Amino acid sequence: MNKVLPYDRFYSKLMDISVWINTNILRFGKYENESIIKYAAADENSNVLDYGCNTGRHASYVKLAYGYNVMGADINKTAVAACKRKGIKAEVITKEFFDHYKFSFDVIINSHVLEHVNDPKDFLVNVRELLKEEGTFVIAIPQERIRGDITPLQLLYFLSRLKFENPHKHKFSKDQLFTLLEDTGFVPEEHIFCNFIPPFLTKDRIFITSRSLVVKCTKN
């Protein structure tokens, strides 16, 4: 069972502030969001799941861009409640969730979640079971030099509560991620690296400035 992050109101507000700064001031977050939305494009009647929805940021963006039937899902009840406050249907992830929504979604978005889970392979196998045949899976992961180096606010939050732990359990290169995706039944089709400074989007990783990798896959 994956550990639930401590999603109190202060932590939620801290993350909202971080996202706002990254998107509107530093701007690299804007390009990552646009890449995720671009890769999530599908038929207007598509059912879309933001898996690991957090407060529903990407679900909101995709719904606004395409008008899809969008829902969020997260293991954290507080995060799900925050998503619902944005007008997005959302559910807590349980075993029953997988049974109920098996093969239900045309598109699944998974942004900055894989690095947090205990067993990435098992995680992706479970996500795949929620996709329809030939469905689209869009995943975003950090591109860190040292594991956890893009999470200074989260690290400070944990330290302020005397919790000395890294929020990121794993660090993946593009090749490692592609191998993992292929091993779990996905076919990577497109990718883009999102960088802290211009050029904000590149096809190849820039070691010093790359912040994240966004990949579009289909279900094999």
Buried (B, 14 or more C-beta within 10 A) or exposed (E): EBEEBEBEEEBBEBBBEBBEEBBEEEBBBBBBBBBBBBBBBBEEEBBBBBBBBBBBBBBBBBBEBBEBBBBBBBBBEBBBBBBBEBEBBBBBBEEEBBEEBEEBBBBBBBBBBBBBBEEBEEBBEBBBBBBBEEBBBBBBBBBBEEBBBBBEBBBEBBEEEEEEEBBBBBBBEBEEBBEBBEEBBBBBEEBBBBBBEEEBBBEEBBEEBBBBBBBBBBBE
